[in-house]
Amino acid sequence: MKTFGNTIAVALAAVVWPVAGLAQEIDSGDTAWILTSTALVLFMTLPGLSLFYAGLVRRRNALSVLMQCFAIACAISIIWVVCGYSMSFSEGILGNLVGGFSAAMLSGVTFDSVSGTLPETVFVMFQMTFAIITPALIVGAFAERMRFSAMMIFMCLWVVVVYFPVAHWVWGGGFLAEMGFRDFAGGAVVHVTAGIAAVACAIVLGNRRGFPETPMPPHNLTMTVTGACMLWVGWFGFNAGSAVAADGAAGMAMLVTHISASVASLTWMACEWIKFGKPSVLGIVTGMVAGLATITPASGYVGPSGALLIGLAAGLGCFFATQFMKRTLKLDDSLDVFSVHGVGGIIGLLLTGVFSAASWGGVGFDEGVSMGGHIWIQFVGILATAAWCAVASLILLKIINVFVPLRVSAEEETEGLDLVLHEESGYNL
């Protein structure tokens, strides 16, 4: 376990290299693994998340979801090059609340520049895929009712105002990193930000017409399951790739990721079986996503026993959060982004403060920090991330709505976004 802990420390040092300025020699094994992980994480969005979401909406809106995910991937890639990488990983400004612009337009990133044991180009591309999938996750909150133009404006502004600063706080040497906050692969940076933004979108746009009285079942569960399977495979790049090395840390991250997903899937299935009398395909794949989201922040710090319990907590917590949001609050987060990703990220971050303990097979806590102390650090990080994301997301949505209506008209919503916004149909039946 000491060796595993040392490996984690080296990997995390590599992650913040652009800030710390630690130059090492390129390792071909590490480079090959992160190249592979980069492809896997992009595979999660295109086609994994795209198909997962598209199958969950009604037939008349399937293409609109695919279009949104695809366009987001293209737009965020450009913004990442222009300013995102610099704002996330260069030397901090504004009291170290966000990175500066010294690496804008990837200034200084050359054939020969090195990030830890990787070519810096590989690190840039790997982190870009995280910036891509985070706003794409939010699509599930406003599916079937948001204008494409308003969506594009919101996403482009949101990554600049929310994602890049939070990435700097956690991974770029910002104040949460200085506190000892642990988020190995994006529990706060990806899942909490996406989940909180999802709630903001659902509140501002309002419920879909007919929700919750009118049933709105998925139009193509085969497509959804296919996308879910792609997400499961791609998540190994997401979590194990975040070790930024081909080593024991990556191996453990992959192992605990798979364990958590498996346990959460079966837990969600059991909850449905007990509550509704039958297990559903939709339930078991949603449980899998919940398990993956929940283990994400802990994947580099916990062992197999911790992963088992994190998966159990993910299945239970996210299942009941979904029921509460839809049945009690009647808030139309269309595809349960907050319940799965937001709640999962929060649970995972808090349990990182528990199962990092060496007694649970984890890497142990920082010197002088107790379990209670570390849970408090995790709580502060969650609160800071959620508060900033909530305020910024609500303000952005309100301002955009002044200039570009966020929501389609009632008639357009009834006709479907595929034809109304794109003049196309997903099916010729």
C-alpha positions, 0 to 999 in steps of 0.5 A: 500500500505504501508503494500504491500511495507513492505512485498516487503522489507522483501521478498527482504531481504530474497532473499539476505540472503546468503550475508547478513546473516539474520537468521529467523525461517522457515515458513511452508507456505513460504516453501510450496509456494516456493517448488511449485514455484520451480516446476512451474519454472522448468515446464516452461523449461521442458516441456513448453519452449521445446514444445514452441520452438520445434513447431516453427522450421521445422519438421526435427529439432524438436527433436534437440530443445527438446534435447538442452533444456533437456541437458541444464537443466541437465548440468546447474543443476550440474554447479549450485551445483559445483559453480553457487550458490556460485558465485551468492549468496556468499560474493563478490570478485573482487570488489564485481563483482561476488560471491566467492567460499565459498559455492562451492559444496553447502558447508554449505548447510545442513538439518538445514541451513536457508535462510530467512524463507526457508530451504536453500535447497529450496532457492538453488533449486528455484534459480537453475531453473532460471539458467536453463531457462536462457540459454535455452531461447537462444536456440531459436536464433540459432535453426536449425543450431548449433552443439550440442557439440558447444552448450553444451560448450557455454552454460556451459561457458556462465552461469559461465561468464555471468549469475552468475556474473549478478545474483550476481550484482542484487540479491546477493548484488552486485553493482547494488543492492547497487545502488537500481536497481530493478529487481524483478524476472529477467528482466536483469538477465534472459531476457536481458542476454538471449536476448543479447546473442541471438543477438551475436549467430545470428550474429556469426552463420549467417542466416539459409540457405534461410533466409529471402527469403525462408518461414520457418513456424512453423511445429506444432503450436498445440505443440507451443500453448501447450508449451505457455500455460505451460509457462503462468502457470509456470510464476506464479512461476517465478514471484510470487515465487520471493516474497520468501514468501506466502504473499501479495507481491506474490499475487500482483505479480501473479495478475499483471503478468496475467494482463500484459500477457493478455493485451500484447496478445491482443495488439499483435493480434490487431497489426497483424490484422491491419497490415496483415488483420488476427490475428494469433495463433502464434501472440497471444501466442508470445504476451503473452510471451512478456507480461510475459517477460516485467512484470517480473522485475516490478512484485513485485513493480507495481500495476494493473494499471501499469501492464495494461500499461506495457502489452500494451507497451510489445505488441507494443514494441516487435511486432515492434521489431520483424518486425524490426529485421527480415524485416529491419535488416534481422538478423536471430534470429530464434525464436525472442529471442531478440525481445521478451525477450531482448526488453521485459526485457528492456521495463519492467526494464525502466517502473519499474522506472515509475510505481513503483510510489505510484501514479500509485499504486506501492510500491514507490521509495527509500527514496531520489530517484525521478522517474527520478533518478530511471529510470536512475538507471534502465538504468545504470543497463540495459547498464551494463548487456547488455555490459558485456553479449555482449562482453563475449558472442561474445568472447566465441563464437569466441574462441569455434569456433576455437576448435569446429565448431559452425555451421553444414555444409550446407548439414547437415542443409538441412538434418536436425539436428535430423538425423544428430546430433542425428540419430533420427526423431521426426515423423514416417510419 
